[in-house]
Amino acid sequence: MKKLVIIFVLVLILTGCTKSGISDELKLKENLGIEELSIEEIIYKLGEMSTSIKDVGASVYDDKLVIRSGSVELKYEMPEEMFYVAVAPYENTTHT
């Protein structure tokens, strides 16, 4: 009987940890308004929101888009036939 109780408690703990990670990812997607968008739409939207979002970072690599906020990380695979080019004009200095 003791073993059954211990197993039940462990299952509850592990289930709670799993659901928390998933809900954090969904919460971030909802907060950014990207839950139903394609990767192209996500990159465009993040570019337009870049000055208004706090505590969120996004990086575009040759094979993926990574969005980070605290301990939450979202990864989107870039299609092989696509690439991303960013042009950042400046007047006096570049960004640091």
N, C-alpha and C positions, 0 to 999 in steps of 0.2 A: 504494500500500500504506500509506503514511504517513497519508493522508487517512482511510482505512478504520479505522485504529487510533485516530485522534483522534475520529472519529465514535463509535466503540464506547465509548471512555472517557467521552465526554460523555453518551451515553445511560445508561451505568451511574451516573454522578453524578446525573443528573436523576431516574432511577428511584429511587435511594436517598433523595433528598430528598422525593419524593412519598410513598413508603411510610412514612417517618418521621412526617410530619404526620398521616397516617391512623391509624397505630398509637397516636400520642399521644392522639388523640380517643377511640379505642376504649378505651385504658387508663383515661382519666378516667371514661368512662361505666361501665366495670367497677368501678373503685374506689368510685364513688358508688352502684353497684348500680342504675343507671337505664337500662341498655341496652335493655330490652324494655318500658319503661313509657310510658304516654301522657303528654302534657304536663300534664294535671291531676294524675296520680300523681307526676310528677317534682316539681312545685311543692309538693305535700303532703309528699313525702318530704324535700325540702330544708328545709322549714320545721321538721320534726321533728328533723333532724340539725344545725340551724344552730349549736348550741353545741359540737358534737363534731367538725365538719370544720374542718381547718386549711388555709390558703392557697387557699381556694376562695371565689369571690364569685358571687352570682347577682342578677340584676336582671330584674324583670318590667316590660315596657313595654306600651303599648296594643296593639302588634302582634306582640310577640315576647318570648321568655324567653331571656336570655343568661347562660351559665355560664362563668366564667373561672377558670383556674388557671395561673399563670405565663404562658407564651406561647400556651397552648391556649385556644381559645374555641369553645364550642358554642352554636349558635343554633337555636331552635325557634319556628316560626311559630305565633302564637295564632290559633285559629279565630275567624272574624269574629263569630260569635254569642256568644263568651265574653269575659269581662273578669275582672280580678283585683282584689280589694279587700283591703287589709291593715289590721287594726286593732291598734294597739299601746298597750294601757292602761299606765298608769304610776302609781306612788305619789307620788313626790316630784319627779322630773324626767323629761324624755323622753330618748330615746337621742340621742347626738351623733355 
